[in-house]
Structure formats: structure tokens, C-alpha cells
Amino acid sequence: MFESVAEVKKYIEENGIEMIDFKMVDLEGRWRHLSIPVNRFSEKTMKDGIGFDGSNYGYAPIEKSDMVFIPNLKTAIVDGFVSVPTITMMGDVYVIDEPENRPFDQYPRNVALAAEQYMRDQGIADQMIVGPEYEFYLFDRVAYAARSESVFCEVDTEQAEWNTAIEDDIRNKGYQVGRKRGYHADIPQDITYNTRARICMIMEDWGVKVKYHHHEVGGPGQVEIEVELGEMTEMADATMIAKYIIRNTAVEDNRTATFLPKPIYDEAGSGLHVHMHLFKDGKPLFYGDKYSNLSETAMYFMGGLLEHAASLCAFTNPSTNSYKRLVPGFEAPVTIGFATANRSSVIRIPAYAKSPETKRFELRNPDGTCNPYYAFAAILMAGIDGIEKKIDPMKGGWGPYDFNLYELTEEQKKEVQALPTNLLEALHALEADHDYLTAGGVFPQELINIWITRRTADFEKVNSIPHPAEFSLYYDL
């Protein structure tokens, strides 16, 4: 939005802005923020930054926790979700050093920028273009607890089929959506249309270009917003913006939004599919004469993704809930392979993307619990490794799988590689296979270690909590 501090000050004066807000990303991928009165903003802010405690973000040990945040003026936007007139902006984190502060190598945005620079330094491409698809659920109500005496979770929405018997003239008009029957449902069944339309208009105002939005397969309020493709780090920024807008607009409409991959048992899960292709000197690199009109470069890029698929899951599917989505029967991938127009394959090549400029493929296993900067950077680093090592996905035995991978016989299942079935498996894979991430110093080894430690703690905590299903299965034994 701005190129200089002078432009910011002029806009503040002309538009009655009273506060400047700064958004920072923690290790897990949540936005945190701090705000200052506009008269505290100056050239000094851009040079010296704003100090904060990095240990509370999951990054640094307490004894080395002082860090500074440097705003990126180009990301500034007026935040309509707050009552005091406010400009908010993202930026980057620096470690305090002499004579000059230096970029903090674990900060998610810095990792993404480093991955893009590594791609250029290796002569692979100038641009990694990605397009994420945001699937999520919109509920009317949510309640949950994990206490000593009570472990439960409950969600509700008027459109869910379990509400067909409610004797309430206001809440029940008989237009509920059946289980797994929500794909492109129209109004009046699609009760969240107006909320989604508002979300999309606000996203456009914030510079996130919306391709389309619609109701998704999940009957109790699953929806999708797909955005136009853009450069990798910018699309990680866009993902943070989209989540912020989605959640806050939902709250304003007396709803709640969740990107949990599997919030409802026996219903469709929510993914964050990532479309991708490379460009160099303005020319697309993924169009060619190989399988499905892909180039040799594209095939090798896919080979890298498939070679490292299990360890990639530690960043693309970093929650315990992620693996409740990656099960057969719900259009989520379970095997490591590629194919054209096959939604049961972890890599799908869209049949409708035919021109050189649009030729691409999508990775279907990621979900919305990922930190988008780490996830997109890890995907790029795996692809680069595939190109540099000339990893052929066909020779690797990963396809093409032009058939339904959910209907394999037991013998056939033994011949294909499977994605991790839980978070611990993915973390073990990352521990054994991460050299492609640390190449060029893009992912610091310390970050890999911290990530494995923290996510392992998540797994162990969830694994130690009694599950309501265990009462159903074993209480009377």
C-alpha cells in the first residue's frame, strides 16, 4: 500500500487513522499482533524495529529472546474489524546484533523468502507460483473440553442433517444438507452464502484475489474459497490474511470458522490443496511433452515431492487431527503417487489446465493447520531437490495412478507407498529425511529440531488423553 514512511503519515492525516497495528507469525502459524499510536511511528521504527519477546512465539530460548519486528509498508491495509481507525501491516523479524541487526532465520516469512532466493541462486526458476484452496467449516456453535472429569467436543449448525427433527419454527425450515451431500449446494440449503460473499469482498479489498467460492462436500457447513495464483511468499501472506478475514467475518455473523482437517466424524475433511508451477524469464517451466503434457522439469519436481512426501507431512500436516482426514473414502489422499484428474492421488494434474501458462499440478495432502510459510517453502525445497537429482516419479514407482486408489486389493496396497497414518510417523520421517530442507541454510537445523520436539509433545499429549470413543468401545468390559 505504501512505499515510504512519508506516504504512511500523509494517509494517516488524511484519513483519521489513530493506531498502527503490526502482525507477526508465531512458530505454529498463528498471527499475533501489537499496536502503537500513530504519533509513535517514524523512520526510526523502520530502522530499529519494535522489540518483543521471541520466546513467547516458540522461537528462541528465553536467554536469547529479545528480537525486533521491522514492518513491511507495502502490506499495510486499513483493518475494518476494529473500532478505532487502524492500519495493520506485516513484516519480518530480526535478531539483535552488532553492528546491524540480522534477519532471524527461523521466522516463517524469512524461511519462505530464503527458499525463493535459493531457487533463484540455483538457477532453477525466478518464480514459484502457487494457488491454495481454503476449505473450512462454518458452524453456529462449538464447545469442547479436555479436563480430568470431562473430555468432549460438540459442534452445531442449523443446516446439519441431525437437526431435521428440531421442533422449532425459527431454526428448522426443513432445508438441511445430508451427510457428504453439500457439494455446490444452493440456497436455501447453503445458509452461509452471505457470510462467504462478504468474506470474499473483504479479501478482495485486502488484495487477495478470489477465484470463486462455494459449498463443499461436508453437509454441516463445509465451504471453500479458492484464490488466484501468485508468488509463493505473497500467497503465504495471503493465506494468513484469508484466515484472519474468514474467522473475524464469521464472528461478526454470529458464526465460528475452523480449519481443523477433521472436525466431524464420518464427514468430509478440510484440506488446503496447493496448486503450483515454476516460471523463468517469464516463461512457464511445467509445460512439455511428457505425461499429461508436463515437462521434464515438472516431472522431476513431482519426483522430489513424492520422494520426500512422508517428511513433508510434518510441515504440511502438522497436527494430530491432520491424519484423521487422510483416510480412504473422503477424497483425501492416502497413497504416495500422481495422476491426472484423480482426487485420490496425493498429486493431481488438473485436466482443465491445458495451456503452457496454466499447466500445473496440485499437492492434495496439506491442510489448514499448517504454517503456510514453512509448508510452501518445504514444498519448494522438495521440488528443487527432485529437479537437481533428476528424480523420475515413474521410475520411482509412484504412478501414474489413473484409477481409484481407494479400491485397491490388499495385494495392490502392498505395492504402493502410503502417507503417514499419524503425526509421529511424519515426525520420524522428518528426523530421517531433512537434508533437502537444510540445503542452502533455508531451514535451519535448530528449527527442524524445535519443530520435531514441539509436535512430538502435541502427539504425546493427545495420545495420553482418554477418548470418548474408548468409553463406547470398552466401558463395559
N, C-alpha and C positions, 0 to 999 in steps of 0.2 A: 504493500500500500504506500510505503514511504521510502525515499532514498536518503534522507538526511534528518538530523535532529531538528533543523530549522523547519522542515516540512511538517514534522510532528507538532511542533509548537504552534505553527500557523493554524493547523487543523484544530488543535485544542482550543485555541482562542476563538476561531470562527464558529465552532460547533458546541461550545459549552461543555467540553469534556472535563471531568473533575478527578478521575482516577485513571492510572495506567496499571494494567494487570499483566503479570508475566506467568506463562505456562511452562512448566518443566515436567519431564518424564522420569518416573522412577524405574527401578530395575524391572518390575513386573509389567510395566506398560500402562500405568495409570498416570493421568495428568495430576500434578499438584500445582499450586499457584501461590503467589504473594503479590500484593498491590501497594502502590505508593501514590500519594497525592501528586497531581501533575506538576506542581512547582518544585518537586524534588527531582524531576527528570532533566538531565542536561548532557552535554558532551562527555562529562566525567562518568556518567552512567555507562556510556558505550565503551569507554576506555577501561575503567576499573571494575565494572560489573557490579552485581548485587550479591553480597555474601550470604551463604546459607550452610546448613549442616548436612553434608552429604551422607553421613552415616544413617540418618533417618530415611534416606531414599534407597538404602540397601547397597550402596556402592563401596564406601571406603570404611576402613577401621576407624573407631572413634578417635584414636590418637592422631589421625591424619584426615579429619573430617571437614575442615574448612575449605570451601570451594566458592567460586563465583559464577554467576549466570550473566552472559552477555546477550542482550536482546537482538533479535533479527527484525529490523524495522520493516522489511518487505512483507512480513507475515502479519502485520498489525491489522486489526479489524475492530469495529465497534461491536461490543458484546451486548446484544439485546436481552439477555437473560437476567441482567442485574438492574436494580432500580436507579442506582447512581450512574450517570453517564460515564461510561468506561471504555477505553481502548484496551484490548488484550493483544499480546504478541508472544510468539515462541522464541526460541533462541538456543544457544549452546552453552555447555558447562566447561569451565576451565579450572585447572589445578593451580593454586597459588605457587609461584616460582620466581626466581630471580635470574636475569634482570626483568624478564617478561613472563606473565602467566602463560600456560600452555594448555591446549585442548585436552580434556580428560578422556583418555582412550576407552573407558568403559561406558561412557554416556551413550545411550542408544542412538541418538541422532548423529553423533560423531562416528560411531561404528558404521552406520549406513553410508555416510559421506566417504569414509575410508574405503569401503568396499567399491563404491563407484570410481574412486580415484585409482584403486588397484586395477580395476578393469581397464581403465584408460592407459595406465602405465604399462600394462602387459600387452597393449596393442590389440586387445580383443574387440572392443567397441567403444563408441563415445557415449552411448545412452542405453540404459536398461529401462525399457518401458513396461510398466505393469498396470494391471487393472483389477483391483479387488472387488469381490462381490460380498456385500454385507447382508448376511442372513441373521435374523434375531426374532425373538418373541416379544409381543406386546401383551401384557396381562393387565387386568383390572386390580389384582391384589396378589401379594406374595407374603408368606410367613414362613419362618424357618428357625430352628434352634438346634444346637448340639451341646446340650448340658448333661450333667451326670444323670439327671432323672428324666430327661426328655430329649429324644432325637427325632426330628421330623422336618419335612418341608411340604408346603402346600401352595399351589397357585390356582388362580381362577380368572376366567374371563367369560362374559355373557355368551360369546359365540361358541363355547365349547359344547360338545355333544352331551357331556354329563349334566348339562343344565336344561335339557329338554323337558324335564318333569317339574321344574320350578313353577309353583303356583303364584306367579307374580305378574300382573298385567303390565307393569312398567319394565321389568327386566327381561321378560320372556315373551317374544313375539313369534317364536317358532322358527326362526331362521338360523339355527345353529349349524355349524360345519362339522361334518363327520370326520372320524379319525383318518388321517392321511388323505383327505379329500379336499384340501384347501387350495390346491394349485390354481392360481388365477381366478379364485372365487370373486364374484362380483357383489356389489351392494344389492340388497341389504345384509347379506351374509358377511361381507367384508366390512366390519364395523370400524376398522382402524384406517380406512381410506383417507379421511380428512386429516388425521394425525400425520400420516405418511406424506401427504401432499404438502402440508406445512413444513415438515422436516426437509423435504426436497427443495422448497423455495428458500429456506434459510441456508441450506447447504450451498445453493447457487450464489446467494449473497456473500457467503464466506469464500467463494472462489472454487468450490468443489462442484465440478460439472456432472450432473446426474444424467445417466443414460436412460434409465426407466426405473419404475418401482411397481411392485405387485404383491399379492398374497402368495405365500409359498405353500408347500405341501401340508405342513402341520396344521391340523384343523383348529386347535386352540390358540390362534393368533400368531402363527409364524409368518413373517413377511421378509421381503428382500428389497434392497436398494442397490442397483448396480451403477457404477460411475464410469465416466470416460477414462481412458488410459492416460498415463503421464509418467514423468521421470520418477525413478524409484524412491528417492528420499522425499520428494514432494508428495508422493502418494502415501508414504508412511505418515507425513504430516496430515494429509487429507483424511486418513483413517482415524487419527486422533480427533480431528475436527468433527468428523461424522459421528463418532461415538458420543462426543460431548453434546452435539445438537440433538441426536436421537434421544438420549437419556433426559435432557432438560425439557425438550418439547413434550415427551411422554408425560413427565411430571406435571407440566402446565396443563395437559389434557386429562389429568387425574388418572394416568396410567403409569405403568412401570415397564421399562425395557431391559432385556437381558441378552447378552451374547453367550451365555452358557451353551456349550455344544449340545448338551442333552438335558434340558430342564424337565422333560416329561417322559416318563417310561412308556415304551411302545409307541412313540410318535417320532416323526422326522426330526433329526438333529440339525443344528445350525452350523454351517461351515463358513469359511472365509476363503473361497476359491480365488486363486491368483493367476490371472492371465499374464503372459509375458512374451516379449520378443526384444531383440537387440538391433541397434542401428549404428552405422559407422559412416561418417561423412554424409549424413542424411539419407543413406541407403539402407533398406532392410536386409538383415543377415539371415533371416529364418526361411526365406522362400527359395525353393530349389527343385531338384528333380529326384529326390529320394522319396521315401514313404510319405504318402499323403501330401505331396508337393512341398515337403520340408527340405531344407538344405542340409549339407553335411554338418555345418556348424550347429544347426538346430538339433540334429540327431545326437551329436556329441554332448551338447548342453543337456539334453534329456538323459543321456547316459550318466552324466555326473549327478543329476538329481536322483536317479534310480540307484546308482551305486551307493549314495550316501543317504538314502531315504530314511533308514531307521534312525540314524543320528540326527538328521534334520528334524525329526519329530520332536526332539527335545526342545526345539525353539518354535516350531510351527504348531505344536500341540502340547503345550507345557503344563496342562492342568490334569488332575486325576480324572476330571469329568470328560476330558477330551476323548478318552478311549471307550467311553460308553456310547459315543457317536460312531466310532469306527468299527461297526459291526454289520454283518450281512443284512440285506433286506430293506435298507433305508436310503439308497442312492449315495451312500458314503463308501469310499474305497476301503478295502481290507487287504488287497494284494499289491505287490510292487510290480507295476507294468505300465504299458502305454497302449493307446488305441485311438482310432478316430471315432468321434461321436459316441463314446462309450462311458457312461457315468459311473460304471462300477470299477473303472480303471483309475489308478492314482494320477496318471497323466492322461488328459483327454485333449485331442486335437479337434477343435470345433470345425465341423464340415462346412459351416456357412462362411468362415473366414478364408476366402479364396484368393484375393489379390495379394501381390507382393507386400504391400504396405500393411495389410491386416493379418498376414499369415502368422500364426502364433499357436501356443498351446497353453493349457491351464493345469496347475497343480491343485488337486481337489482335496487333499487331506488337511490343509491348515484350517484353524478355527479362530474365532474372535477372542479367545483368551490369550492369544499370542501378543507379545510386544512387537508391533509391526516393523519397527526399525531392525531389531535383531532377526526377525523372521525373513524379511525381504533380503537383508544382507546375507544371511546364511544361504538362501536360495541362490543368490547370485554367485556366491563363492563356490557352491557345489557345481553350478553350471560351468564356471570358469575352469574348475578342476577337470570336468569332463572334456572341455574343448582342448585344454593343454595336454591331457593324457590320451586324447582320441578314444574315449570310452564309447564303444558302439553298443547301443541298447539291444540290438538284435543278437549280436554275438554274446552279450551278457545274459541272454535268455529271458529278457523282460518283455517280450512281445514281438510283433503287435498282437494284442489280445482282442480280436474283433468278435467277441462272444461274451455272454453274460457270466461274469466271474463269480456270481453268487450261486450258480448252478453246477459247480464243479463236483465231480465224484470224489470220493475220499482218496482214490489213487491220483487223480489230477491235482488235488490240493497239495500232495506231497512234492509235486514237481514245480510249484510256483512259490516264490518268496512272499512272506506275509509281512505287513506292517506290524510294529509293536502292538501288543494287546493291552499294555498298561504303561504308565509313566515311568516306572522303574526300568522296564526293558529299554525304553528310549534313552534314559539317562545312562544306562550301562553301554549302550551303543555309542553315545556321545563320548563317554570316557575312553572308549577304544578307538574311536574314529573322529578326530577333530583337527588333524593336520591341515586339511583343506580350508578350515576356518581361520587358523592362526597364520596362514600364508600371508606374507607382507605385513604382518602385525595387525591385520584388520580386526580380528577378535583376540584381545589379549588373553594369555593363558590364565591369568588371575580371574578374568571374567568367566571363563569356562568353569573354573574351579568353584567360584561363588555360585554360579547357576546350578551346577550339579548338587552342591551342598544344600541350597535353599529348596530346590524342587524335590530332592530326596526327603527332606524334612516334611514337605507337604504330603508326599506319598505315605510316609510312616505315620503321620498324624491321622490322616483319613483312614488308613488301614487299621488303626487301633480303636476306632470309634464303632461301637455296636451299630448295626444297620437294621432299620425296621423290617427289612425282608427276612433277616435272620430270626426275628420273632415269629414271622409267619411260617417259616420252614421248620424251626427247631424248638419252639417254646414248649411244646407238649411232649417232647422226647424224655 
